[in-house]
Amino acid sequence: MEEREKYLPIGSVVLLEGDTKKLMITGFCTSTSDDEEKEYDYSGCAYPEGLISLDEIYLFDHNQIKEISFIGYESEEEKEFKTILKETLLEENSLTNTDNETIN
């Protein structure tokens, strides 16, 4: 896989390890109602079909990406969003780590 930092732009097309169907990234930091504790790096849909049904939303993590076929649109707005996203996640992680240290 081409080395890219985490959180590829919306519209990026990727192939996951052990899969043959490409996915297009449609969102970030998604969890399921079954396991709200687990947060996936990305949500996506089948490529080139797109989102046909809400039952066909794929959730996956950055480390599962085997190949990047296309990098989505990158703009200043997207870069600013990604910066805010990473800062927010760092804050959440530090709060979680603090909470865990207090419990232990």
C-alpha positions in Angstrom: 0.0 0.0 0.0 1.2 3.5 -0.8 2.0 5.1 2.6 -0.5 7.8 3.4 -1.4 9.3 6.7 -4.5 8.2 8.4 -7.9 9.7 7.2 -7.8 9.7 3.5 -10.1 12.3 1.9 -13.8 11.6 1.2 -14.1 10.0 -2.3 -10.9 8.0 -2.0 -11.2 4.5 -3.5 -9.5 1.7 -1.6 -9.1 -2.1 -1.6 -9.0 -3.9 1.8 -6.8 -6.8 2.8 -8.4 -10.1 1.7 -11.1 -8.4 -0.4 -11.7 -8.1 -4.1 -14.3 -5.3 -4.1 -13.2 -1.7 -4.0 -14.8 0.7 -1.5 -15.2 4.5 -1.7 -14.7 6.4 1.6 -17.8 8.3 2.6 -17.1 9.2 6.2 -15.0 9.0 9.4 -15.1 7.8 12.9 -18.2 5.7 12.8 -19.5 3.1 15.2 -22.4 0.6 15.1 -25.4 0.4 17.3 -24.3 -3.1 18.2 -20.9 -1.9 19.6 -20.7 1.8 20.3 -17.4 1.3 22.0 -15.6 0.4 18.8 -15.0 3.3 16.5 -13.9 2.6 12.9 -11.6 5.0 11.1 -13.8 5.0 7.9 -17.2 4.3 6.5 -17.6 3.6 2.9 -19.7 2.2 0.1 -19.1 -0.2 -2.8 -17.3 1.2 -5.8 -18.4 2.0 -8.5 -22.0 1.3 -7.4 -22.2 3.8 -4.6 -24.6 3.7 -1.7 -27.6 1.7 -2.9 -28.9 0.6 0.5 -28.3 1.6 4.1 -27.6 -2.1 4.7 -24.5 -1.8 2.5 -22.4 0.6 4.5 -18.9 -0.7 5.2 -16.9 0.1 8.3 -13.2 -0.4 8.3 -9.9 0.9 9.8 -6.9 2.5 8.1 -4.7 -0.6 8.8 -7.0 -2.8 6.8 -6.3 -0.9 3.5 -4.2 -2.9 1.2 -4.3 -0.6 -1.9 -5.3 3.0 -2.6 -6.7 3.2 -6.1 -7.7 6.9 -6.0 -7.2 9.8 -3.6 -10.3 11.9 -3.1 -10.5 15.7 -3.5 -8.1 17.6 -1.2 -8.7 21.2 -0.5 -7.9 23.7 2.2 -11.3 23.1 3.7 -10.6 19.3 3.8 -7.2 19.9 5.3 -8.6 22.1 8.1 -11.3 19.5 8.8 -8.7 16.8 9.1 -6.7 18.9 11.5 -9.7 19.5 13.7 -10.6 15.8 13.5 -7.2 14.7 14.6 -7.1 17.2 17.5 -10.5 16.1 18.7 -9.5 12.4 18.6 -6.3 13.2 20.5 -8.3 15.0 23.2 -10.8 12.1 23.4 -7.9 9.6 23.7 -6.2 11.6 26.4 -9.4 11.8 28.4 -9.9 8.1 28.0 -6.4 7.4 29.1 -6.8 9.7 32.1 -10.1 7.9 33.0 -8.4 4.5 32.7 -5.5 5.6 34.9 -7.9 6.9 37.6 -9.9 3.6 37.6 -6.8 1.4 37.8 
